[in-house]
Amino acid sequence: MPSLHTAFSLVALTAAWKWRRRFFWACLPLGFLQIATTLTLAYHYAVDIIAAVPLSAFCWWLADRGIRLTPRPNEEPLPAAASSRWLPICLLVSVGTLLAWAALAPIPPWIAWPLATLAVVAPCYPTLAAFSARFRQRMRGVEA
């Protein structure tokens, strides 16, 4: 079961980072402590915290889509966030990894660490790909 303590903290920290950077730095210790104590006080296992990452990414995407597609009266809709064809695939890889982990449990650490890495990194791929494309485009502009 994904840790909602972790998912809520990650979504709140993401919102703070996106809209209020100084507020993010004030919230970061609280978010970190909530995630750390969730594990250290044995409310959740490590896999629950890892499972919260794709859950929070999906919740963030869903909220962003909902906000952009439902304008207030007398307002034009916001442009929809650039959809990535990779996001659903990456979320499926992440969830599939977690399901494989559950089916194979208990598993040795030499298998657990790569599975955990895949579960955490897979939902981040579309963002990293878009960032690297913008970065390469800026670098080409600097060279010209």
Residue frames as a rotation matrix with the C-alpha (Angstrom) as fourth column:
MET 1
0.582 0.813 0.000 0.00
0.813 -0.582 0.000 0.00
0.000 0.000 -1.000 0.00
PRO 2
-0.147 -0.677 0.721 1.59
0.566 -0.655 -0.500 3.31
0.811 0.335 0.480 -1.00
SER 3
-0.398 -0.088 -0.913 2.36
0.877 -0.329 -0.351 5.67
-0.269 -0.940 0.208 1.84
LEU 4
0.453 0.628 0.633 -0.07
0.745 -0.657 0.119 8.56
0.490 0.418 -0.765 1.61
HIS 5
0.691 -0.345 -0.635 2.07
0.345 -0.615 0.709 10.40
-0.636 -0.709 -0.306 4.17
THR 6
-0.387 -0.918 0.081 4.84
0.438 -0.106 0.893 10.38
-0.811 0.381 0.444 1.57
ALA 7
-0.316 0.317 0.894 2.58
0.936 -0.050 0.349 11.04
0.155 0.947 -0.281 -1.42
PHE 8
0.763 0.646 -0.018 0.92
0.635 -0.744 0.207 14.06
0.120 -0.169 -0.978 0.23
SER 9
0.416 -0.699 -0.581 4.30
0.230 -0.538 0.811 15.43
-0.880 -0.471 -0.063 1.28
LEU 10
-0.551 -0.680 0.483 5.69
0.616 0.059 0.786 15.05
-0.563 0.731 0.386 -2.24
VAL 11
0.037 0.642 0.766 2.67
0.931 -0.301 0.208 16.69
0.364 0.705 -0.609 -3.87
ALA 12
0.881 0.287 -0.375 2.76
0.433 -0.808 0.398 19.60
-0.189 -0.514 -0.837 -1.39
LEU 13
0.079 -0.935 -0.346 6.51
0.245 -0.318 0.916 20.06
-0.966 -0.157 0.204 -1.88
THR 14
-0.500 -0.209 0.840 6.07
0.847 0.084 0.525 19.96
-0.181 0.974 0.135 -5.66
ALA 15
0.501 0.757 0.420 3.37
0.792 -0.597 0.130 22.63
0.349 0.268 -0.898 -5.50
ALA 16
0.770 -0.276 -0.575 5.52
0.230 -0.720 0.654 24.80
-0.595 -0.636 -0.491 -3.23
TRP 17
-0.302 -0.940 0.157 8.50
0.473 -0.005 0.881 24.39
-0.828 0.340 0.446 -5.59
LYS 18
-0.301 0.231 0.925 6.41
0.947 -0.040 0.319 25.29
0.111 0.972 -0.206 -8.62
TRP 19
0.421 0.662 0.619 4.70
0.608 -0.713 0.349 28.38
0.672 0.230 -0.704 -7.20
ARG 20
0.863 -0.117 0.492 6.51
-0.397 -0.760 0.515 29.65
0.313 -0.639 -0.702 -4.09
ARG 21
0.283 -0.836 -0.470 10.20
0.150 0.522 -0.840 28.81
0.947 0.167 0.273 -3.93
ARG 22
-0.552 -0.509 0.660 10.86
-0.542 -0.383 -0.748 30.48
0.634 -0.771 -0.064 -0.57
PHE 23
0.294 0.739 0.606 7.88
-0.954 0.265 0.140 28.65
-0.057 -0.619 0.783 0.91
PHE 24
0.739 -0.097 -0.667 9.31
-0.174 0.929 -0.328 25.39
0.651 0.358 0.669 -0.49
TRP 25
-0.288 -0.948 -0.133 12.52
-0.027 0.147 -0.989 25.85
0.957 -0.281 -0.068 1.50
ALA 26
-0.462 0.211 0.861 10.47
-0.872 -0.283 -0.399 26.44
0.159 -0.936 0.315 4.64
CYS 27
0.579 0.798 0.167 8.38
-0.811 0.585 0.011 23.29
-0.089 -0.142 0.986 4.00
LEU 28
0.239 -0.526 -0.816 11.26
-0.517 0.643 -0.565 21.03
0.822 0.557 -0.118 2.97
PRO 29
-0.791 -0.563 0.239 12.36
-0.505 0.381 -0.775 20.08
0.345 -0.734 -0.585 6.50
LEU 30
-0.225 0.792 0.567 8.78
-0.780 0.202 -0.592 19.23
-0.584 -0.576 0.573 7.47
GLY 31
0.658 0.464 -0.593 8.23
-0.745 0.511 -0.427 17.14
0.105 0.723 0.683 4.36
PHE 32
-0.150 -0.812 -0.564 11.54
-0.496 0.555 -0.667 15.35
0.855 0.180 -0.486 4.83
LEU 33
-0.804 -0.153 0.575 10.79
-0.595 0.248 -0.765 14.65
-0.025 -0.957 -0.290 8.48
GLN 34
0.209 0.945 0.253 7.33
-0.847 0.304 -0.437 13.31
-0.490 -0.123 0.863 7.67
ILE 35
0.620 -0.031 -0.784 8.74
-0.575 0.661 -0.482 10.92
0.533 0.750 0.392 5.08
ALA 36
-0.427 -0.884 -0.192 11.64
-0.446 0.391 -0.805 9.88
0.787 -0.258 -0.561 7.32
THR 37
-0.669 0.191 0.718 9.49
-0.698 0.168 -0.696 9.30
-0.254 -0.967 0.021 10.39
THR 38
0.484 0.835 -0.263 6.98
-0.874 0.445 -0.194 7.30
-0.045 0.323 0.945 8.36
LEU 39
0.386 -0.442 -0.809 9.77
-0.261 0.789 -0.556 4.81
0.885 0.426 0.189 7.79
THR 40
-0.615 -0.788 0.040 11.65
-0.248 0.145 -0.958 5.02
0.749 -0.599 -0.285 11.07
LEU 41
-0.526 0.495 0.692 8.53
-0.812 -0.051 -0.581 4.77
-0.253 -0.867 0.429 13.25
ALA 42
-0.971 0.009 0.239 7.52
0.069 0.967 0.246 1.66
-0.229 0.255 -0.939 11.27
TYR 43
-0.064 0.971 -0.229 4.24
-0.426 -0.234 -0.874 3.03
-0.902 0.042 0.429 9.93
HIS 44
0.888 0.282 -0.364 5.29
-0.437 0.269 -0.858 1.81
-0.144 0.921 0.362 6.47
TYR 45
0.392 -0.775 0.496 7.92
0.594 0.625 0.507 -0.35
-0.703 0.096 0.705 4.81
ALA 46
-0.473 -0.675 -0.567 10.45
-0.060 -0.617 0.785 1.11
-0.879 0.405 0.251 2.38
VAL 47
-0.823 0.190 0.535 8.52
0.567 0.324 0.758 -0.29
-0.030 0.927 -0.374 -0.59
ASP 48
0.253 0.954 -0.163 5.44
0.943 -0.281 -0.179 1.69
-0.217 -0.109 -0.970 0.54
ILE 49
0.253 -0.247 -0.935 7.45
0.085 -0.958 0.275 4.89
-0.964 -0.149 -0.221 0.40
ILE 50
-0.830 -0.557 0.009 8.82
0.009 0.003 1.000 3.98
-0.557 0.830 0.002 -3.02
ALA 51
-0.474 0.734 0.487 5.27
0.881 0.391 0.267 3.19
0.006 0.555 -0.832 -4.21
ALA 52
0.323 0.606 -0.727 4.19
0.618 -0.717 -0.323 6.68
-0.717 -0.345 -0.606 -3.17
VAL 53
-0.555 -0.618 -0.557 6.42
-0.014 -0.663 0.749 8.28
-0.832 0.424 0.359 -5.83
PRO 54
-0.931 0.248 0.269 4.42
0.299 0.093 0.950 7.13
0.211 0.964 -0.161 -8.88
LEU 55
-0.030 0.959 -0.280 1.19
0.999 0.037 0.018 7.74
0.028 -0.280 -0.960 -6.97
SER 56
0.129 0.048 -0.990 2.15
0.407 -0.913 0.009 11.35
-0.904 -0.405 -0.138 -6.25
ALA 57
-0.870 -0.440 -0.222 3.31
-0.040 -0.386 0.922 11.84
-0.491 0.811 0.319 -9.87
PHE 58
-0.646 0.708 0.285 -0.05
0.672 0.350 0.652 10.55
0.362 0.613 -0.702 -11.11
CYS 59
0.203 0.744 -0.636 -1.98
0.928 -0.354 -0.118 12.74
-0.313 -0.566 -0.763 -8.63
TRP 60
-0.302 -0.397 -0.867 0.00
0.131 -0.918 0.375 15.81
-0.944 0.000 0.329 -9.69
TRP 61
-0.993 -0.069 0.094 -0.65
0.096 -0.025 0.995 15.09
-0.067 0.997 0.031 -13.37
LEU 62
-0.352 0.935 0.031 -4.35
0.887 0.323 0.329 14.45
0.298 0.144 -0.944 -12.74
ALA 63
0.210 0.401 -0.892 -4.79
0.714 -0.686 -0.141 17.67
-0.668 -0.607 -0.430 -10.72
ASP 64
-0.627 -0.510 -0.589 -2.92
-0.032 -0.738 0.674 19.69
-0.778 0.441 0.447 -13.35
ARG 65
-0.898 0.348 0.269 -5.13
0.362 0.239 0.901 18.29
0.249 0.907 -0.340 -16.11
GLY 66
-0.053 0.955 -0.292 -8.28
0.996 0.072 0.053 18.96
0.072 -0.288 -0.955 -14.10
ILE 67
0.023 0.001 -1.000 -7.32
0.439 -0.899 0.009 22.54
-0.898 -0.439 -0.021 -13.32
ARG 68
-0.813 -0.437 -0.384 -6.36
-0.128 -0.509 0.851 23.29
-0.568 0.741 0.358 -16.90
LEU 69
-0.862 0.486 0.143 -9.50
0.348 0.365 0.863 21.75
0.368 0.794 -0.484 -18.39
THR 70
0.131 0.941 -0.312 -12.04
0.961 -0.044 0.273 23.36
0.244 -0.335 -0.910 -16.04
PRO 71
-0.739 -0.435 0.514 -11.87
0.363 -0.900 -0.241 27.15
0.567 0.008 0.824 -16.33
ARG 72
-0.604 0.544 -0.582 -13.76
0.445 -0.376 -0.813 29.53
-0.661 -0.750 -0.015 -14.08
PRO 73
0.457 0.801 0.386 -16.75
0.829 -0.228 -0.510 31.35
-0.321 0.553 -0.769 -15.56
ASN 74
0.993 0.002 -0.115 -15.71
-0.048 -0.903 -0.427 34.15
-0.105 0.430 -0.897 -17.93
GLU 75
0.132 -0.991 -0.021 -12.19
-0.640 -0.102 0.761 32.74
-0.757 -0.087 -0.648 -18.30
GLU 76
0.524 -0.078 -0.848 -10.58
-0.737 0.457 -0.498 31.01
0.427 0.886 0.182 -21.19
PRO 77
0.985 -0.167 0.035 -9.15
0.128 0.858 0.497 27.58
-0.113 -0.486 0.867 -20.47
LEU 78
0.288 -0.955 -0.066 -5.45
-0.661 -0.248 0.708 27.33
-0.693 -0.160 -0.703 -19.78
PRO 79
0.202 -0.268 -0.942 -3.41
-0.842 0.443 -0.307 25.55
0.500 0.855 -0.137 -22.40
ALA 80
0.984 0.175 0.026 -3.26
-0.166 0.868 0.468 21.86
0.059 -0.465 0.884 -21.51
ALA 81
0.269 -0.928 0.259 0.03
-0.595 0.051 0.802 20.64
-0.757 -0.370 -0.538 -20.19
ALA 82
-0.038 -0.364 -0.930 2.11
-0.965 0.253 -0.060 19.13
0.258 0.896 -0.362 -22.92
SER 83
0.795 0.362 0.486 1.12
-0.493 0.853 0.171 15.51
-0.353 -0.376 0.857 -22.89
SER 84
-0.336 -0.926 -0.169 3.90
-0.928 0.295 0.228 13.03
-0.161 0.234 -0.959 -23.07
ARG 85
0.464 0.497 -0.733 3.29
-0.653 0.751 0.096 9.71
0.599 0.435 0.673 -24.73
TRP 86
-0.357 -0.731 -0.582 5.83
-0.067 0.641 -0.764 8.27
0.932 -0.234 -0.278 -22.33
LEU 87
-0.546 0.104 0.831 4.08
-0.808 -0.330 -0.489 9.12
0.223 -0.938 0.264 -19.04
PRO 88
0.574 0.786 0.231 1.49
-0.819 0.557 0.137 6.31
-0.021 -0.268 0.963 -19.14
ILE 89
0.591 -0.435 -0.680 4.17
-0.040 0.826 -0.563 3.83
0.806 0.360 0.470 -20.22
CYS 90
-0.487 -0.847 0.215 6.50
-0.226 -0.115 -0.967 4.95
0.844 -0.519 -0.136 -17.44
LEU 91
-0.203 0.495 0.845 3.74
-0.979 -0.110 -0.171 4.72
0.008 -0.862 0.507 -14.83
LEU 92
0.821 0.495 -0.285 2.91
-0.516 0.857 0.003 1.21
0.245 0.144 0.959 -16.05
VAL 93
0.133 -0.862 -0.490 6.58
0.041 0.499 -0.866 0.22
0.990 0.095 0.102 -15.77
SER 94
-0.620 -0.371 0.691 6.69
-0.593 -0.355 -0.723 1.61
0.513 -0.858 0.000 -12.25
VAL 95
0.200 0.784 0.588 3.51
-0.968 0.252 -0.008 -0.14
-0.154 -0.567 0.809 -11.14
GLY 96
0.783 0.040 -0.621 4.57
-0.300 0.899 -0.320 -3.35
0.546 0.437 0.715 -12.89
THR 97
-0.287 -0.951 -0.114 7.86
-0.176 0.170 -0.970 -3.23
0.942 -0.258 -0.216 -11.03
LEU 98
-0.525 0.146 0.839 6.06
-0.847 -0.190 -0.497 -2.86
0.087 -0.971 0.224 -7.71
LEU 99
0.615 0.786 0.062 3.72
-0.788 0.616 -0.008 -5.76
-0.044 -0.044 0.998 -8.56
ALA 100
0.456 -0.554 -0.697 6.70
-0.097 0.747 -0.658 -7.92
0.885 0.368 0.287 -9.52
TRP 101
-0.587 -0.667 0.459 8.31
-0.492 -0.155 -0.856 -6.97
0.643 -0.728 -0.237 -6.22
ALA 102
-0.065 0.659 0.750 5.19
-0.980 0.099 -0.172 -8.06
-0.188 -0.746 0.639 -4.34
ALA 103
0.824 0.406 -0.397 5.01
-0.509 0.837 -0.200 -11.35
0.251 0.366 0.896 -6.28
LEU 104
0.295 -0.820 -0.491 8.70
0.071 0.531 -0.844 -12.14
0.953 0.215 0.215 -5.67
ALA 105
0.052 -0.297 0.953 8.85
-0.854 -0.508 -0.112 -11.03
0.517 -0.808 -0.280 -2.01
PRO 106
0.695 -0.589 -0.412 11.00
-0.157 -0.684 0.713 -11.62
-0.702 -0.430 -0.567 -0.09
ILE 107
0.885 -0.416 0.209 13.70
0.309 0.188 -0.932 -10.90
0.348 0.890 0.295 -2.62
PRO 108
0.206 -0.894 -0.397 17.45
0.943 0.074 0.325 -10.55
-0.261 -0.441 0.858 -2.20
PRO 109
0.358 -0.070 -0.931 18.96
0.177 -0.974 0.141 -7.04
-0.917 -0.216 -0.337 -2.12
TRP 110
-0.711 -0.699 -0.070 20.80
0.058 -0.158 0.986 -7.46
-0.701 0.697 0.153 -5.43
ILE 111
-0.561 0.625 0.543 17.36
0.766 0.142 0.627 -7.68
0.315 0.767 -0.559 -7.10
ALA 112
0.296 0.758 -0.581 15.54
0.920 -0.390 -0.040 -5.29
-0.257 -0.523 -0.813 -4.74
TRP 113
-0.181 -0.423 -0.888 17.75
0.266 -0.890 0.370 -2.26
-0.947 -0.170 0.274 -5.38
PRO 114
-0.985 -0.154 0.079 17.41
0.117 -0.253 0.960 -2.29
-0.128 0.955 0.267 -9.20
LEU 115
-0.306 0.944 0.125 13.64
0.854 0.213 0.475 -2.82
0.422 0.252 -0.871 -8.89
ALA 116
0.268 0.370 -0.890 13.36
0.790 -0.613 -0.017 0.05
-0.551 -0.699 -0.456 -6.41
THR 117
-0.601 -0.565 -0.566 15.42
0.109 -0.759 0.642 2.30
-0.792 0.324 0.518 -8.68
LEU 118
-0.893 0.309 0.329 13.25
0.374 0.101 0.922 1.42
0.251 0.946 -0.206 -11.67
ALA 119
0.007 0.967 -0.256 10.05
0.985 0.037 0.167 2.07
0.171 -0.253 -0.952 -9.70
VAL 120
0.214 0.024 -0.976 11.25
0.545 -0.833 0.099 5.52
-0.811 -0.553 -0.191 -8.62
VAL 121
-0.626 -0.624 -0.467 12.96
-0.008 -0.594 0.805 6.66
-0.779 0.508 0.367 -11.83
ALA 122
-0.645 0.350 0.679 10.42
0.757 0.414 0.506 5.45
-0.104 0.840 -0.532 -14.41
PRO 123
0.458 0.889 -0.008 7.77
0.873 -0.451 -0.185 8.14
-0.168 0.078 -0.983 -13.74
CYS 124
0.357 -0.401 -0.844 10.46
0.096 -0.882 0.460 10.82
-0.929 -0.245 -0.277 -13.83
TYR 125
-0.364 -0.627 0.688 11.62
0.713 0.288 0.640 9.92
-0.600 0.723 0.342 -17.35
PRO 126
0.322 0.495 0.807 9.26
0.915 -0.382 -0.130 12.22
0.244 0.780 -0.576 -19.32
THR 127
0.974 0.023 -0.226 10.25
0.108 -0.921 0.375 15.24
-0.199 -0.390 -0.899 -17.24
LEU 128
0.182 -0.983 -0.036 13.94
0.068 -0.024 0.997 14.44
-0.981 -0.184 0.063 -17.51
ALA 129
-0.215 -0.216 0.952 13.63
0.914 0.299 0.274 13.90
-0.344 0.929 0.133 -21.27
ALA 130
0.682 0.531 0.503 11.83
0.668 -0.732 -0.134 17.24
0.297 0.427 -0.854 -21.75
PHE 131
0.836 -0.428 -0.345 14.39
-0.063 -0.698 0.714 19.03
-0.546 -0.575 -0.610 -19.56
SER 132
-0.104 -0.950 0.294 17.34
0.346 0.242 0.906 17.56
-0.932 0.196 0.304 -21.44
ALA 133
0.050 0.185 0.981 15.76
0.999 -0.020 -0.047 18.50
0.010 0.983 -0.186 -24.79
ARG 134
0.941 0.300 0.157 15.30
0.293 -0.954 0.063 22.13
0.168 -0.013 -0.986 -23.67
PHE 135
0.563 -0.803 -0.198 18.83
-0.053 -0.274 0.960 22.16
-0.825 -0.530 -0.197 -22.28
ARG 136
-0.222 -0.651 0.726 20.30
0.736 0.376 0.563 20.88
-0.640 0.659 0.395 -25.56
GLN 137
0.421 0.463 0.780 18.25
0.864 -0.466 -0.190 23.46
0.275 0.754 -0.597 -27.48
ARG 138
0.981 -0.097 -0.168 19.61
-0.012 -0.894 0.447 26.26
-0.193 -0.437 -0.879 -25.27
MET 139
0.197 -0.976 0.097 23.16
0.159 0.129 0.979 25.00
-0.967 -0.178 0.181 -25.70
ARG 140
-0.087 -0.167 0.982 22.77
0.979 0.169 0.115 25.04
-0.186 0.971 0.149 -29.49
GLY 141
0.802 0.457 0.384 21.55
0.514 -0.856 -0.054 28.64
0.304 0.240 -0.922 -29.22
VAL 142
0.762 -0.589 -0.270 24.64
-0.101 -0.520 0.848 29.57
-0.640 -0.618 -0.456 -27.20
GLU 143
-0.082 -0.842 0.534 26.99
0.550 0.408 0.729 27.98
-0.831 0.354 0.429 -29.74
ALA 144
0.262 0.256 0.930 25.42
0.964 -0.113 -0.240 29.81
0.044 0.960 -0.277 -32.69
